[in-house]
Amino acid sequence: MKRVYTLIISLCIMLSAIALAADGGVPRIAKEELKAKMDKGEDILVLDVRTGMSYTGSKTKIKGSMRMAPNDIEVWSKNLPKDKEIITYCT
């Protein structure tokens, strides 16, 4: 039951993020801008928040990114650094 609850919460968060992004509420970054930040050595944290199958089935991964399961967002989001720009990506 707890897993279903966590999944529902995660989906709500993702759907809210999608709605905000469509409305312009969440800043977006182009892949070229991300690459430039990484090339400059900027202090950023890149999180790959794809679901398990999307992640394992993909050959494309950003070097240096951290894989964080979206279903566990309640756990890992508490430990994110407050002093870094955090960039998430999924497909």
N, C-alpha and C positions, 0 to 999 in steps of 0.2 A: 504494500500500500504506500509506504514511504517513497519507493522508487517511482510510482505512478504520480504521486504528488510532486516530486522533484521534476519529473518530466513535464508535467503541466506548467509548473512555474517557469521552467527553462523555455518552453515554447512561448509562453506569454511574454517573457522578456525579449525573445528573438523577434516575435511579431511586433512588439512595441518598437523595437529598434528599427525594424524594416519600415514601419509606418512613419517614424520620425525622420528616417533617411529620405523617404519619398517626399516628406514635407520640408526637407531642408534643415531639420533639427539636429542631425548628427553630421559632424564634419566628415567629409570624404577625402581620400587621398589617391592620387593617380599612381600607378606603379612606377612611373618615371620619377615622381617626387619621392617615393619611398626609397627607390634605388639611390637617388642623390643623397638622401639623409644617411643611408647606410654607408655609402662611399665616403662621405665626410667624417664618418665615425661618430655621428651624433648619438647622444645617450638616449636611445629609444628601446622599447620592449615590443617585439613583434610576436603576437599570439596567433597561432593557427587554431581556430575554433571550429574546424569542420567535424562533422559526425564521423564515427568510426569507419564506416564503409567509404565515405568520400575521401577520408584521409589515406586509408590503406590502399585504396584502389587508384590513387593518383601518383603519377611519377613526378608531378610538380610540387616542390616544397621550397620554401624560402630558407636559404642558408642562415642559420643563427636563430630562427624562430623557435618558439616553444609550443609544443602541442598541448592544448588544454581541452579536455572533453567538455562540450557544452552542457552535458547532463550534470556535471559536477560544479557548475558555476557558483553555487552557494558556498562551496568549500574553498576553491582557489581564488575567488575574487577578493576575499578578505585579506589575502597575503600579497596582493599586488603592490608594487612600490608607488608611493605618492609623489615621488620626485622625478619621475620619468614620463615621457610621452609614451602612451600605450596605443599601439596600432593592432587592431584585430583584422583577421581576414578569414573568409570561408567561401565556399562555392555552392 
